[in-house]
Each structure stands twice: as C-alpha cells, then as structure tokens.
Amino acid sequence: MYERSYYRIVSQGTEFLKLRSLKTGDIIKKLFLVKVNIFLLIVLAVLGISIYRNSLRDDYKKEYFQQDLYNNLHDFVLVDKIITSTSYDPWIYLGFPEGITFKYIRLDIVLFDLEETQAQFFYLYEDKDGYFTEADSVKQIIWTGINYVKIPYAGYKALRLDLTEHEGVSFVVNSVKLTNKNIPVLSVFSKISLVAFFSILWGTFFFLNPESSFFKRNDLQNYIK
C-alpha cells in the first residue's frame, strides 16, 4: 500500500515537473518572439518615418507651370488653358542652357478625349550639340494625373515633350517638374511598411494578451499532446 502510494506521488511529481518545464520553455520561446516583434516594430517605424519625411521634401531641380509651358508649344492650339494637337507630331520645348542634372520628369496633366495616350520624351545632353534623336528618347503611356517618366541620370540642356502621336487630342498641362525622386515608389514602400508595422503590432499584443490561449493554464495540457 505504501509502495503504491509512493509510486503515485513520484508519478505525480514527475508529471508536475514535466508540465512546469514545458510551460517555462514555451514562455521563453514566446517572450523571444515578442522581443523580435518589438525590434521589428522599431525598425519599421524608423524606416516608415524616414520614407515619409523624405517624400515630403521637395527635390525639384526645375519647375514649369502653364504660363511657361504654353509659351513653347509646337503644333498645339491653345483655347482657355486647353491645348489641342493639330498634327501627329506636337510637342512642348523646354530649354535650360545652364544645364540641369536629374532623372525623372514629373508631368501633371488632364487628358481629354482619350483615357491614355503614348508620349515620347526627347532629351539633349548638356555636353552634346545637335538635335533631338530617337536614340536619346523614352516612350511612355501617359494618362490624367501625375506621370513620372524616368530618363538616364545625367546633365541635360533641353527637353522635348511629345505628348501624343494623334491629332485632335486635348490636354491641360498643369506643370512639369524635373526631379531626382520617384515619389510613387516611396509611397509603395511606405504602405508596405505600414501594413507590416500593424501586422507585427497585432501579433505582439496577441502574445502578450493574458486572455490568449497560450497564457490560459487550463490549455496547458494541449501542449503535452
């Protein structure tokens, strides 16, 4: 009888130690995950703030607005701030003899008649003489709103903006800005960082929540099975 009681006590003690060891090990693992999550939260917060602040900082090398742009039209007719192409090769010329170094053309337009149109952007390097050529140009589909056109990062002395390949297409060109930043890319990274930040934040609070299944003592037996 005493021997049976002894083995029962030993068995219960062993099971208790096993449960305690398992619980301690799981808590250590969860706390480690919480620390990792907190570290990732800090990294994402710093990254998101940095990207956001950078996106707010103007880095325009040159800005042109309607009055400047509409003084340099070719094969466009101007009526009440709306320009309409009169040929299959209309363009806007921008010259800067002093030279400007940039890699993005930021085009803000309103496009009528068509949902989108193919434009071609010619550039003239500041260390070259001559005319615009097909080799030194970029084609891109443009539409109403902000359009970013990437060209080789270099110094330029002139641009020619061929906004469409069609006759009778109407535009309102609000502005053209020359910059080194592609804001939409920064916006994408900001959104990704924001989603990741809140996902990790939710996960961290889930692990720390006393009502979660991990911290309920009654569920400890589930970890043994």
Backbone hydrogen bonds, N-H to C=O, Kabsch-Sander energy under -0.5 kcal/mol:
donor,donor_aa,acceptor,acceptor_aa,energy
5,S,1,M,-2.4
6,Y,2,Y,-2.5
7,Y,3,E,-2.3
8,R,4,R,-2.1
9,I,5,S,-2.5
10,V,6,Y,-2.7
11,S,7,Y,-2.6
12,Q,8,R,-2.5
13,G,9,I,-2.6
14,T,10,V,-2.6
15,E,11,S,-2.4
16,F,12,Q,-2.5
17,L,13,G,-2.6
18,K,14,T,-2.3
19,L,15,E,-2.6
20,R,16,F,-2.7
21,S,17,L,-2.7
22,L,18,K,-2.4
23,K,19,L,-2.8
24,T,20,R,-2.5
25,G,21,S,-2.4
26,D,22,L,-2.4
27,I,23,K,-2.3
28,I,24,T,-2.2
29,K,25,G,-2.1
30,K,26,D,-2.7
31,L,27,I,-2.8
32,F,28,I,-2.1
33,L,29,K,-2.2
34,V,30,K,-2.3
35,K,31,L,-2.2
36,V,32,F,-2.3
37,N,33,L,-2.6
38,I,34,V,-2.6
39,F,35,K,-2.3
40,L,36,V,-2.5
41,L,37,N,-2.5
42,I,38,I,-2.1
43,V,39,F,-2.3
44,L,40,L,-2.9
45,A,41,L,-2.4
46,V,42,I,-2.4
47,L,43,V,-2.6
48,G,44,L,-3.1
49,I,45,A,-2.5
50,S,46,V,-2.3
51,I,47,L,-2.6
52,Y,48,G,-2.7
53,R,49,I,-2.7
54,N,50,S,-2.2
55,S,51,I,-2.2
56,L,52,Y,-1.2
57,R,53,R,-0.7
57,R,54,N,-0.6
58,D,56,L,-0.6
61,K,178,L,-3.3
62,K,178,L,-1.2
64,Y,176,V,-2.7
66,Q,174,N,-0.8
68,D,65,F,-0.7
69,L,65,F,-2.6
70,Y,66,Q,-3.2
71,N,68,D,-0.7
72,N,69,L,-1.7
73,L,70,Y,-0.5
74,H,91,W,-2.0
77,V,84,T,-2.3
79,V,77,V,-0.5
79,V,82,I,-2.8
82,I,79,V,-1.7
83,I,81,K,-0.5
83,I,171,F,-2.6
84,T,77,V,-2.2
85,S,169,V,-2.5
86,T,75,D,-2.6
87,S,75,D,-0.6
91,W,74,H,-2.0
92,I,161,L,-1.5
93,Y,72,N,-2.1
94,L,159,L,-2.8
96,F,157,K,-2.7
99,G,96,F,-2.2
100,I,156,Y,-2.4
102,F,100,I,-0.6
102,F,154,A,-1.6
103,K,179,T,-1.7
104,Y,179,T,-2.2
105,I,149,V,-2.6
106,R,104,Y,-0.6
106,R,177,K,-3.5
107,L,105,I,-0.7
107,L,147,N,-3.3
108,D,106,R,-0.5
108,D,175,S,-2.5
109,I,107,L,-0.6
109,I,145,G,-2.0
110,V,172,V,-2.2
112,F,170,S,-2.7
114,L,112,F,-2.4
117,T,142,I,-2.1
119,A,117,T,-0.5
119,A,140,Q,-2.9
120,Q,162,D,-2.8
121,F,138,V,-3.2
122,F,120,Q,-0.6
122,F,160,R,-2.7
123,Y,136,D,-2.1
124,L,158,A,-2.2
125,Y,123,Y,-0.5
126,E,155,G,-1.9
128,K,125,Y,-1.5
137,S,134,E,-0.6
137,S,135,A,-0.8
138,V,121,F,-1.9
140,Q,119,A,-2.4
142,I,117,T,-2.9
144,T,115,E,-0.6
145,G,109,I,-2.9
147,N,107,L,-2.8
147,N,145,G,-0.5
149,V,105,I,-2.4
149,V,147,N,-0.5
150,K,148,Y,-0.5
151,I,103,K,-2.3
154,A,102,F,-1.4
154,A,152,P,-0.7
156,Y,100,I,-3.0
157,K,124,L,-2.8
158,A,124,L,-1.0
159,L,94,L,-3.1
160,R,122,F,-2.3
161,L,92,I,-3.0
162,D,120,Q,-2.8
162,D,160,R,-0.9
163,L,161,L,-1.1
168,G,85,S,-2.5
169,V,166,H,-0.6
171,F,83,I,-3.0
172,V,110,V,-1.9
174,N,108,D,-2.2
174,N,172,V,-0.8
175,S,108,D,-1.4
176,V,64,Y,-2.6
177,K,106,R,-2.5
178,L,62,K,-2.8
179,T,104,Y,-2.3
179,T,177,K,-0.5
180,N,59,D,-0.7
183,I,181,K,-0.7
185,V,182,N,-0.8
186,L,182,N,-1.3
187,S,183,I,-2.5
188,V,184,P,-2.1
189,F,185,V,-2.0
190,S,186,L,-2.3
191,K,187,S,-2.4
192,I,188,V,-2.5
193,S,189,F,-2.6
194,L,190,S,-2.3
195,V,191,K,-2.5
196,A,192,I,-2.6
197,F,193,S,-2.5
198,F,194,L,-2.2
199,S,195,V,-2.1
200,I,196,A,-2.5
201,L,197,F,-2.2
202,W,198,F,-2.4
203,G,199,S,-2.2
204,T,200,I,-2.5
205,F,201,L,-2.2
206,F,202,W,-1.9
207,F,203,G,-2.0
208,L,204,T,-1.8
209,N,205,F,-1.1
212,S,209,N,-1.8
215,F,212,S,-0.9
216,K,212,S,-0.6
216,K,213,S,-0.5
217,R,215,F,-0.6
219,D,216,K,-1.2
220,L,217,R,-1.7
222,N,219,D,-1.2
223,Y,219,D,-0.5
223,Y,220,L,-1.2
224,I,220,L,-0.6
224,I,221,Q,-0.9
225,K,221,Q,-1.4
